[in-house]
Amino acid sequence: MIQSIGKVFLIVVIFASTGCWRDGALIVNEPIGVVEKSLNNIPVLMHENDVVGLSVIVIRDNKVRISKFFGYADLGLARKINEHTVYKAASLGKPIFAYIVVSLAQQKKIDLDKPLYLYRGGDVVDNDPFSKEITARMVLSHTTGLPNLGKQVTPKFSFKPGSDFQYSGYGYQYLQGVIETITQKSLNALAIEIVFTPLSMIASSYQWRKDYEDVISNSYGDSADKYEVNQEAQTGYAAWSLYTTPEDYSKFVTHIMSSSKEIGSIASQLLTPTVNVAKGVKWGVGWGIQDTTPNESFWHWGSKAGFKHFVVAYPVEKVAVIVMTNSRKSFQIVDDIMAISIGGSYPSYDWF
């Protein structure tokens, strides 16, 4: 197994072995120009896997060092992906929501370990005593036992809250309602106040904006068939409705990395492991955490109707990569792009 990357030809070899290189040395000293040159081969992988559009950002020393764009946001109109392209980021909105909740906890507006029914009243599952055990920390670490969002109309608990892990968009939806009740503000208003404005994330929103019309990317399925959109999100949803650009999201990631070692910081709380998920994979508050070398890294993915995204960041080493795409088959090549961008290992990618 390859343990380091020092020459361009080795990078080319890695590209040729799609999907089988997920455990290498972290790239921190490779000349950034060499890494950027290797990424110019991405269109080959895109063509082979029906990927219409893709963006990649590489962060070193908590600064964006590479920002590259490939393919099309609108294939029919030949509108190319660029730095202004807005993606539907899906579950990448969950870590931002977690940041908002912990910020409110620091303001004493919510206790992360206090049962949520005490703030809102009513049972998340009718006549089930487990409803009175759910806390914000459980929701943000996916340990409520509630299901993910989907076709299930009436949610049911899979296990006693706090005793196991089960990814749950439904839990996030429930907690969002609690937060909006407590603050009397919408999710998007809170995001603007606590995250988007302080971090200058001017292109980000949990709900549709008219100025997205000319910059939003379409999404695509097999053979570049476009997914039809009936309606954009007119109301914000913490679990899935984030709109953002890779550059905007990089501001959030670098903020998490730069503040993660500050005692009592929001980021330090988000990155404190809460539950073991699988070999090498844990969950903190909002972020997934993985056992990597030389130090732990945090990560998350986003997936919705053709949009496929992945973020991984090493706060001690101050390196990260963000890959955002608009095509269903993108996860077949995203790990190769991450490996060439920053190297490292990806137990989370094998798990999810």
C-alpha positions in Angstrom: 0.0 0.0 0.0 1.3 3.4 -0.9 2.5 5.4 2.2 3.7 8.7 0.6 3.4 10.7 -2.5 6.5 12.4 -3.8 6.3 12.3 -7.6 3.7 13.1 -10.1 3.8 9.6 -11.7 2.8 8.1 -8.3 -0.2 10.4 -8.2 -1.1 9.2 -11.7 -0.9 5.6 -10.5 -3.3 6.4 -7.7 -5.8 7.9 -10.1 -5.6 4.7 -12.1 -6.5 2.6 -9.1 -9.9 4.2 -8.3 -11.4 3.3 -4.9 -8.5 1.3 -3.5 -6.3 3.9 -1.8 -7.7 5.0 1.5 -4.9 4.6 3.9 -1.8 6.7 3.2 0.4 9.3 4.7 -1.0 12.8 5.1 0.3 15.2 2.5 1.5 18.3 4.2 4.9 19.0 2.6 4.3 18.1 -1.1 4.7 21.3 -3.2 1.2 22.7 -3.6 1.9 23.1 -7.4 2.5 19.4 -7.7 -0.8 18.5 -6.0 -2.7 21.1 -8.1 -1.2 19.7 -11.3 -2.3 16.2 -10.3 -5.9 17.4 -9.8 -6.0 18.5 -13.5 -6.6 14.8 -14.3 -10.0 14.8 -12.5 -12.0 15.3 -15.8 -10.8 11.8 -16.9 -12.4 10.3 -13.8 -15.5 12.4 -14.2 -16.0 11.2 -17.8 -15.6 7.5 -16.8 -18.2 7.8 -14.0 -20.9 10.1 -15.4 -19.9 13.0 -13.2 -21.2 16.3 -14.7 -19.7 18.9 -12.3 -17.3 18.9 -9.5 -15.5 21.4 -7.2 -12.5 20.7 -4.9 -10.9 22.9 -2.3 -7.6 22.1 -0.6 -6.7 23.8 2.7 -3.3 24.0 4.2 -2.3 26.0 7.3 -6.0 26.9 7.6 -5.9 28.7 4.3 -7.4 27.8 0.9 -4.5 26.9 -1.3 -6.2 25.2 -4.2 -9.7 25.9 -5.5 -10.6 24.1 -8.7 -13.8 23.6 -10.7 -14.6 21.1 -13.4 -17.6 20.4 -15.7 -21.0 21.9 -15.8 -23.6 23.2 -13.4 -26.2 23.1 -16.2 -25.3 20.7 -18.9 -28.1 21.7 -21.3 -27.1 25.4 -21.2 -23.4 24.6 -21.1 -23.1 26.7 -17.9 -19.8 25.7 -16.3 -19.1 25.1 -12.6 -17.1 28.1 -11.2 -16.3 29.7 -7.8 -19.9 31.2 -7.6 -21.7 27.9 -8.2 -24.1 27.1 -5.4 -24.7 23.5 -4.4 -27.4 21.9 -2.4 -25.2 20.7 0.4 -27.7 18.3 2.1 -26.3 16.9 5.4 -23.4 19.3 5.4 -25.9 21.6 7.0 -25.9 19.4 10.1 -22.6 20.5 11.6 -23.5 24.1 11.1 -26.8 23.5 13.0 -24.8 21.8 15.7 -22.6 24.8 16.0 -25.8 27.0 16.4 -27.2 24.8 19.1 -23.9 24.7 21.1 -23.6 28.5 20.7 -27.1 28.8 22.2 -26.1 26.5 25.0 -23.1 28.8 25.8 -25.7 31.6 26.0 -27.7 29.5 28.5 -30.7 29.4 26.2 -30.6 25.6 26.2 -29.0 22.8 28.2 -27.5 20.1 25.9 -28.3 17.4 28.4 -31.8 18.5 29.5 -34.7 16.5 28.1 -36.1 18.4 25.1 -39.8 17.9 26.0 -39.3 20.2 28.9 -38.7 23.1 26.4 -41.5 22.2 23.9 -43.9 19.8 25.5 -45.5 16.9 23.7 -43.9 13.5 22.7 -41.9 13.1 19.5 -43.4 9.6 19.4 -46.9 9.5 20.9 -47.2 7.6 24.1 -43.6 6.4 24.1 -41.7 7.2 27.4 -38.5 7.3 25.4 -39.7 10.7 24.1 -39.0 12.2 27.5 -35.4 11.1 27.5 -34.1 12.8 24.3 -31.6 15.6 24.8 -30.0 18.0 22.3 -26.6 16.2 22.7 -28.3 12.9 21.8 -29.8 14.4 18.7 -26.5 16.0 17.5 -24.6 12.8 18.1 -27.3 10.6 16.5 -28.0 8.5 19.6 -31.8 9.2 20.0 -32.9 5.9 18.4 -35.1 7.9 16.0 -35.0 7.1 12.3 -33.6 9.0 9.4 -35.9 11.1 7.3 -37.8 9.1 4.6 -41.1 7.6 3.8 -41.8 6.5 7.4 -44.7 8.8 8.5 -44.8 7.8 12.2 -41.4 7.6 13.7 -40.5 4.8 16.1 -37.5 4.3 18.5 -35.1 1.6 17.5 -33.4 1.6 20.9 -33.3 3.4 24.3 -32.0 7.0 23.7 -28.4 7.4 24.5 -27.6 3.7 24.2 -26.5 3.3 20.6 -25.9 5.1 17.3 -28.4 5.5 14.4 -28.1 8.4 11.9 -31.2 10.4 12.3 -32.4 13.4 10.3 -35.7 13.1 12.1 -34.0 13.9 15.3 -32.5 17.0 13.8 -35.9 18.1 12.6 -37.3 17.7 16.1 -34.5 19.6 17.7 -34.8 22.4 15.1 -38.4 22.8 16.2 -37.3 23.1 19.8 -34.7 25.7 19.0 -37.1 27.8 17.0 -39.6 27.6 19.9 -37.0 28.7 22.4 -35.6 31.6 20.4 -38.7 32.6 18.5 -36.4 32.8 15.4 -36.2 30.8 12.3 -33.3 28.4 11.6 -32.0 30.6 8.8 -32.2 33.8 10.9 -30.2 32.0 13.6 -27.7 30.8 11.0 -27.2 34.3 9.7 -26.7 35.7 13.2 -24.4 33.0 14.6 -22.6 31.6 11.6 -23.1 33.1 8.2 -22.5 36.8 9.0 -19.6 36.3 11.5 -17.8 34.0 9.0 -18.7 36.1 5.9 -20.5 33.2 4.4 -22.5 35.5 2.1 -23.6 32.8 -0.4 -25.0 30.4 2.2 -28.6 29.9 3.3 -30.9 27.2 4.6 -33.7 28.5 2.4 -34.0 29.5 -1.2 -32.9 33.0 -2.3 -33.8 34.6 -5.6 -30.1 35.4 -6.3 -29.5 31.6 -6.6 -31.4 31.4 -9.9 -28.3 32.0 -12.1 -25.7 30.2 -10.0 -27.5 27.1 -8.6 -26.2 23.8 -10.0 -28.5 21.2 -11.4 -28.0 17.6 -10.3 -27.7 14.5 -12.4 -28.3 10.8 -12.2 -27.2 7.9 -14.5 -26.0 8.9 -18.0 -26.2 12.6 -17.0 -30.0 12.5 -16.7 -31.1 15.6 -14.8 -33.1 15.4 -11.6 -36.3 17.4 -11.8 -36.9 19.9 -9.0 -40.5 20.6 -8.1 -39.8 23.3 -5.5 -36.8 24.8 -3.7 -36.7 24.9 0.1 -38.8 28.0 1.0 -38.2 27.2 4.7 -35.0 26.1 6.3 -34.4 22.5 7.3 -31.4 21.7 9.5 -31.1 18.1 8.2 -31.0 18.8 4.5 -31.7 22.2 3.0 -28.4 24.0 3.2 -27.4 26.0 0.0 -23.7 26.9 -0.1 -20.5 27.2 -2.2 -17.3 25.3 -1.5 -15.5 28.6 -0.7 -18.2 29.5 1.8 -18.1 26.1 3.4 -14.3 26.3 3.6 -14.7 29.3 5.9 -16.7 27.2 8.4 -14.2 24.3 8.2 -11.2 26.5 8.8 -13.0 28.2 11.7 -13.6 24.8 13.3 -10.0 23.8 12.8 -8.5 27.0 14.1 -10.7 27.2 17.2 -10.8 23.5 18.0 -8.0 23.5 20.6 -9.3 26.6 22.5 -10.6 25.4 25.9 -14.4 25.8 26.0 -14.7 26.7 22.4 -17.8 25.6 20.4 -15.5 23.7 18.0 -13.8 21.8 20.9 -17.3 20.6 22.1 -18.3 19.6 18.5 -15.2 17.5 18.2 -15.4 15.7 21.5 -16.3 12.0 20.8 -19.7 11.0 22.1 -20.3 7.5 20.7 -18.4 4.8 18.9 -19.9 4.0 15.5 -17.6 1.5 13.8 -13.9 0.6 13.7 -12.1 3.9 13.6 -15.3 5.9 13.4 -16.9 7.9 16.2 -19.4 10.8 16.4 -19.0 14.0 18.3 -21.6 16.8 18.2 -22.6 17.4 14.6 -19.3 16.1 13.1 -18.1 12.5 12.5 -14.7 11.8 13.9 -12.2 9.2 12.6 -9.1 7.6 13.9 -6.4 8.8 11.5 -2.6 9.3 11.6 -0.9 11.3 13.0 -4.0 12.8 14.7 -7.8 12.5 14.6 -9.7 14.1 11.7 -13.3 15.2 11.5 -15.6 14.7 8.5 -19.1 14.7 7.1 -20.9 13.9 3.9 -23.9 15.3 2.0 -26.1 13.4 -0.3 -29.4 14.4 -1.9 -30.9 13.8 -5.4 -27.6 13.5 -7.2 -25.6 16.0 -5.1 -22.7 14.1 -3.4 -20.2 15.9 -1.1 -17.5 15.0 1.4 -15.4 17.0 3.8 -12.5 15.8 5.9 -10.2 18.0 8.1 -7.2 17.5 10.3 -7.3 20.3 12.9 -3.8 19.6 14.4 -2.1 19.5 11.0 -4.4 22.4 9.7 -5.2 20.6 6.4 -8.6 19.8 4.9 -10.3 18.9 1.6 -13.8 19.7 0.4 -15.3 18.0 -2.6 -18.7 19.0 -3.9 -20.3 17.4 -6.9 -23.6 17.3 -8.7 -23.8 13.7 -9.9 -25.1 10.5 -8.4 -22.1 8.3 -9.1 -19.6 10.9 -7.6 -18.8 8.9 -4.5 -17.0 6.4 -6.8 -14.2 9.0 -7.3 -14.4 11.4 -4.4 -12.1 9.3 -2.2 -9.4 9.3 -4.9 -9.7 13.0 -5.1 -9.4 13.4 -1.4 -6.4 11.0 -1.3 -4.6 13.0 -4.0 -5.4 16.3 -2.4 -4.3 15.7 1.2 -3.6 11.9 1.5 -4.5 10.5 4.8 -6.8 7.6 5.7 -10.6 7.3 5.5 -12.2 4.7 7.8 -15.4 6.8 7.6 -15.5 6.4 3.8 -15.4 2.6 4.1 -18.1 2.7 6.8 -20.7 5.0 5.3 
